[in-house]
Amino acid sequence: MTRTVYVNGDYVPEGEASVSIFDRGFLFADGVYEVTSVLGGKLVDFDGHWARLERSLTELEMRNPVDRDEMLAIHRELVSVNGIVDGRVYLQVTRGSAGDRDFAYPSEDTEPTLVLFTQATPGILDAPIAQKGIRVISVDDLRWARRDIKTVQLLYPCMGKMAAKAAGVDDAWMVEDGAVTEGTSNNAYIVKDGAIVTRALSHDILAGITRAAVLRFANEAQMKVVERDFTIEEAKAADEAFITSASMFVQGVVEVDGEAIGDGRPGPVSQRLREIYLEESLKVAI
Ligand code: PMP
């Protein structure tokens, strides 16, 4: 089945979708994005992603071309026409095209570009990796200093992912001034003596929508949560480690820089959080 995608008001077969070569997303990575998970045909935490999109746009003085209800309707239409049961909806807003290349932002009346597409991930909940856990290496965090804005300038995370691949592992944790910031596309956590430790929110990391949900559930379940920096050495000595993202939910990390964490399997805290997260998210998915 040909995938139907959305471009600036139109639903079209993916092969017919196009944007200008002068689009600022293409020329300057002048755009932001969101990825919303679909489980059982329903959107997980749509309003969390919507709120973060609005924030990213505001930080970049960019206009949102649609309102919340229209964005929800587009998501639902794409999920429906593409028959997505388990998968994702990717959305991207760019500052549009002024018909040429110019560093200065174009005038206010330039239409932003809005593109959405779906990705199917059948069987993702039962993927073997969830039981097995992922392995990571550490790399220097060489990204810009506003990682709280979810921009499409993802070249460095791509390089981190390639470094991981070259090392025969699954992902990279980025390190700045001796402390872990986050994974290439996820938030990072360790568990030590029952306490869940994750870096506090700032301009240094993305405020994960999954992070917010998981920390809320952890607090509700009376688990101890400490928001502070941690090092790779602490991760190696931790009882457990895990990541969160809309695409991976809660995923155990079992090795960092070649050293096993805990007993080398996803630990009980991350497994419990994964269960709670999936159960609670599904209840309120729309
Ligand atoms: N950090 C980074 C750098 C990311 O790219 C992502 C995924 N978009 C996350 C964290 C996790 O965010 P979320 O839980 O909203 O997917």
Boltz pocket constraint, residues with backbone or C-beta under 6 A from the ligand:
constraints:
  - pocket:
      binder: B
      contacts: [[A, 35], [A, 147], [A, 182], [A, 183], [A, 184], [A, 185], [A, 186], [A, 187], [A, 205], [A, 206], [A, 207], [A, 208], [A, 209], [A, 210], [A, 211], [A, 244], [A, 245], [A, 246], [A, 247]]
      max_distance: 6.0
